[in-house]
Amino acid sequence: MSILAKIAITLAACAAMEGVAWASHKYIMHGWGWGWHRDHHERHDNFLERNDLYALVGAAMSIAMFALGSPLVMGASAWEPATWIGMGILLYGVIYTLVHDGLVHQRWFRYVPRGGYLKRLVQAHHLHHATQSKEGGVSFGFVIARSPAALKRDLKAQREAGRAILREGAGV
C-alpha cells in the first residue's frame, strides 16, 4: 500500500469520525446513553466525569482497527487498511481532546479565542450546553460548527415548540 493511500485512509477515517461523533452524541449520549453523559451537562468540580467513559469507547474502536490490521494479531488474515482507519480514529480522538476538553471546557489549558473558527467552536458548544436535559439541543458535532446565530434561532424555535428546556441566562 502506498504512503498516499495510507494518508488518504487516515484522513478519510478522521473526517468520518465527526459524523460518527455527531450521531453518537445526538442519538446515544442524548438518548439511551444519557446516564454516562448527564454529568457533562451539570456543573461540578470533579477532574473526571462519567462522560469520559465515551473516550474509552473511541479508544476501543481504534485499538480494534489496529488489531484487525496487525499481522501479529490476525496473522495472514490481517487487513492493512484497518491499521490506517485505526490511525484516523486515533487522530480524531487527539483533535477531540484538544478542541472539546481543552479549548471548549478548558480541562487541560486556558485559552479563550477572540475570533475566528475556534471562537465559533466554543460558542457552538456553549449553545449545546444551553439545554437542561437530553431533549432538544443543537450542535452535536465537535469540530464542525454552524454559526452561533443559526444555532440560537434553532434553540429559540425548540423552546417555543416545547422541545427544549433552556438554562436560565442561556441568552436565547
WORACOR-V884316 format. One record per helix or strand. SS is the DSSP state (2 for helix, 1 for strand). FROM is the first residue (numbers start at 1). LEN is the number of residues. If there is no record, write none. Layout:
BEGIN
((SS	FROM	LEN) (SS	FROM	LEN))
END
This chain:
BEGIN
((2	3	30) (2	34	8) (2	50	19) (2	71	7) (2	80	25) (2	116	13) (1	131	1) (2	148	13) (1	166	1))
END
